[in-house]
Amino acid sequence: MNTYLVGGAVRDALLGYPGADRDWVVVGSTPEALVAQGFVPVGRDFPVFLHPDTREEYALARTERKTARGYHGFAVHASPDVTLEQDLARRDLTINAIAQNAHGQRIDPYGGERDIQAKVLRHVTDAFREDPVRILRLARFAARFPDFTVAPETLALMREMVDNGEVDALVSERVWQELSRGLMATRPSRMLQVLRDCGALQRLLPEVDKLYGVPQRAEYHPEIDTGIHLEMVLDQSARMNAPLDVRFACLCHDLGKGTTPADVLPRHIGHEQRSEKLTRALCTRWRVPVDCKELAELVAREHGNIHQSGSFGAEAVLRLLMRCDALRRPERFLLALQACECDARGRLGKEDEAYTQGQRLALLLKAAQSVDSAAVSAQAIEEGLKGPAIGKRLDNAREAAIAAALS
């Protein structure tokens, strides 16, 4: 039995990135032999085991044969006679198909080190076409390593896979898993660019794909193209180290602009409501987690109002806070402000501008929160007020607090 460090740990060490999870492949062994040594089986679809001490994953060397469309359409063969080279051949990219033995020597039968030096994302073998998830994985790696280019032959293969309908068989869990990781990468815009280049964006996120080529008013958006604006907003979210729910809200905030009638362009009246509706459908399709879904819908619906709030008086500010449920969920409202800041700064020449609307609303939210609602309610009840009248008294108190902060 021989064990080799494989995949991301080897790749990231060559790139100078620390801390990648370590995965191992075992050549020349059987499940029974590993269990006898104390390894714990955890693989459902193929033989994967946890080391008894380190809890790192060890997988038996294996080959795969395509049996049906989609992510699960594989027959896996793992046995002691499967070689390391055969195991590496089934991996997605050459940069992920490098192994390292116990003495630190690297085994690189498919030129992964060469492609790391040349900064190229290239498929290992034609077996790449058998798993449509690899299209998303490559796009996600492009977002993580934005100075890498996609090999022309790999891009051509991805286009063939899209044309053959392979991406249509993807399951929602895997799509969301890869999209979310791409959104959290260094330059999320690269993920959209690669998916668009191969045609997968139109199949997976048609609402996003429709934004490209749609014009906006140049006085507000010097970059003009709505798709380019979206890329800039996403990259701002990465620059600001925003959490996933903020980055997903950035992805969805302007979806309605892709459905603006041609005769009213470059204006986008009412796009916020259309964006909210399209966001809801997208979240249902890919089973987006609730926290991401709720924030994205809020930002899609209210980002225009938040941008314009610099001129709002106390009454309008309170209405905005109430629509956003900011008093009950202040943390989510602050995340919405962060997404709106990404939107405002995701414009040509505006990348470093301060977002005063966000600072102002955060302060006014604190003013509204400073009202002792229990005391105000008790006083109203003492005066004989009931039901909606108590709520109105509370609103008046909060509006007064906001007005005082504004003055």
Order of alpha helices (4+ residues) and beta strands (2+ residues): beta-alpha-beta-alpha-beta-beta-beta-beta-beta-alpha-beta-beta-alpha-beta-alpha-beta-alpha-alpha-alpha-alpha-alpha-alpha-alpha-alpha-alpha-alpha-alpha-alpha-alpha-alpha
